Amino acid sequence: MGDTFWYALPLPTNMSDQDIEIVDAEVSDVPPDVEVVGYGAYHLDDTEGIPLLTTDTDPHAPKFRELKDYSKGFKVKAKAVSEIVYMAHLRITGNVQKNPTECRYDYRQGGKLYSQSLRCSFELRLKK
């Protein structure tokens, strides 16, 4: 318990004909015994790809605290996949029994604010 890890939310994809600006994201159904430490958004070039699930202690993991954080807002061009990956920094606080299944992105397009829920899932279990 007390271990922290980083989880990559689904990579934003803009299927529309207009650019969008991602303004916020979150794991919507954080299970009991998991605490959200924070969120960050990082350029794929800086993370050398999408680090799906990694711990703070992994020597090969990106040093997220040292990278530029784009979570205050970043653009995704029309008909493009984002170059920024949104990461949840989570801490295990107990015996995790449930997996999260949903994430949410808030984005702005054409002056309007939208919210979209996406399926996302990972499994956490402590070693016995």
C-alpha positions as CSV (number, residue, x, y, z in Angstrom):
1,M,0.0,0.0,0.0
2,G,1.1,3.6,-0.6
3,D,2.6,2.7,-4.0
4,T,2.0,5.3,-6.6
5,F,1.7,4.8,-10.4
6,W,0.9,6.6,-13.6
7,Y,-1.9,5.5,-15.9
8,A,-2.4,6.8,-19.4
9,L,-5.9,7.8,-20.3
10,P,-7.1,7.1,-23.9
11,L,-5.2,9.2,-26.4
12,P,-7.6,12.0,-27.6
13,T,-8.6,11.7,-31.2
14,N,-10.4,14.5,-33.0
15,M,-12.6,13.1,-35.8
16,S,-14.2,16.5,-36.6
17,D,-13.3,19.2,-39.2
18,Q,-12.3,21.7,-36.5
19,D,-9.5,21.8,-34.0
20,I,-10.4,21.2,-30.3
21,E,-8.8,22.2,-27.1
22,I,-8.6,19.7,-24.3
23,V,-9.2,21.6,-21.0
24,D,-9.5,18.8,-18.5
25,A,-9.6,15.0,-18.1
26,E,-10.1,12.5,-15.3
27,V,-10.7,8.9,-14.4
28,S,-14.4,9.1,-13.6
29,D,-14.9,6.1,-11.4
30,V,-11.8,5.9,-9.2
31,P,-12.3,2.8,-7.1
32,P,-12.2,2.7,-3.3
33,D,-8.7,2.2,-2.0
34,V,-7.2,4.3,-4.9
35,E,-6.5,8.0,-4.4
36,V,-5.9,10.5,-7.2
37,V,-2.6,12.3,-6.5
38,G,-3.0,14.4,-9.6
39,Y,-3.1,14.6,-13.4
40,G,-0.7,15.7,-16.0
41,A,-0.5,15.9,-19.8
42,Y,2.8,15.2,-21.6
43,H,4.1,15.3,-25.1
44,L,4.6,11.8,-26.6
45,D,8.1,12.8,-27.7
46,D,9.0,13.5,-24.1
47,T,7.5,10.2,-22.8
48,E,8.9,8.2,-25.7
49,G,5.5,6.9,-26.6
50,I,2.5,6.0,-24.4
51,P,3.5,4.8,-21.0
52,L,0.3,2.8,-20.3
53,L,0.9,1.9,-16.7
54,T,4.1,2.6,-14.8
55,T,5.3,3.2,-11.3
56,D,7.3,6.0,-9.9
57,T,10.1,3.6,-9.1
58,D,10.5,2.1,-12.6
59,P,13.9,3.3,-13.7
60,H,12.8,3.2,-17.4
61,A,9.6,5.2,-16.8
62,P,9.5,8.9,-17.8
63,K,10.3,11.4,-15.1
64,F,6.9,13.1,-15.3
65,R,7.7,15.7,-12.6
66,E,10.6,16.9,-14.8
67,L,8.5,17.2,-18.1
68,K,6.5,20.1,-19.4
69,D,2.9,19.6,-18.3
70,Y,0.2,20.6,-20.8
71,S,-2.8,19.8,-18.6
72,K,-3.9,23.5,-18.5
73,G,-5.0,23.0,-22.1
74,F,-3.7,21.7,-25.4
75,K,-5.0,21.5,-29.0
76,V,-5.8,18.5,-31.1
77,K,-5.9,19.3,-34.7
78,A,-8.9,18.4,-36.9
79,K,-8.9,14.8,-38.2
80,A,-5.8,14.0,-36.0
81,V,-4.7,12.0,-33.0
82,S,-3.3,14.0,-30.1
83,E,0.5,14.3,-29.6
84,I,-0.2,14.8,-25.9
85,V,-1.0,11.9,-23.5
86,Y,-3.1,12.6,-20.4
87,M,-1.8,10.7,-17.3
88,A,-3.5,10.0,-14.0
89,H,-1.1,9.8,-11.0
90,L,-2.7,7.4,-8.5
91,R,-1.9,6.0,-5.1
92,I,-3.0,2.6,-3.7
93,T,-4.4,3.1,-0.2
94,G,-5.9,-0.3,0.5
95,N,-6.9,-3.6,-1.0
96,V,-8.1,-2.8,-4.5
97,Q,-11.1,-4.9,-5.5
98,K,-12.6,-3.0,-8.4
99,N,-11.3,-1.7,-11.7
100,P,-12.1,1.7,-13.1
101,T,-13.9,1.6,-16.4
102,E,-14.5,5.2,-17.4
103,C,-12.6,8.4,-18.2
104,R,-13.9,11.8,-19.1
105,Y,-12.4,14.5,-21.3
106,D,-13.6,18.1,-21.3
107,Y,-12.8,20.1,-24.5
108,R,-13.6,23.3,-26.2
109,Q,-14.6,23.6,-29.8
110,G,-16.0,26.6,-31.6
111,G,-16.3,28.5,-28.3
112,K,-18.5,25.8,-26.7
113,L,-17.5,23.5,-23.9
114,Y,-18.2,19.8,-24.3
115,S,-17.6,16.7,-22.1
116,Q,-17.1,13.2,-23.4
117,S,-16.9,9.9,-21.5
118,L,-14.8,7.1,-22.8
119,R,-14.2,3.5,-21.7
120,C,-10.9,3.1,-20.0
121,S,-9.8,0.3,-17.8
122,F,-6.9,-1.1,-15.9
123,E,-6.4,-3.7,-13.2
124,L,-4.5,-3.2,-10.0
125,R,-3.8,-5.9,-7.5
126,L,-1.3,-5.9,-4.7
127,K,1.2,-8.7,-4.4
128,K,0.4,-11.2,-1.6
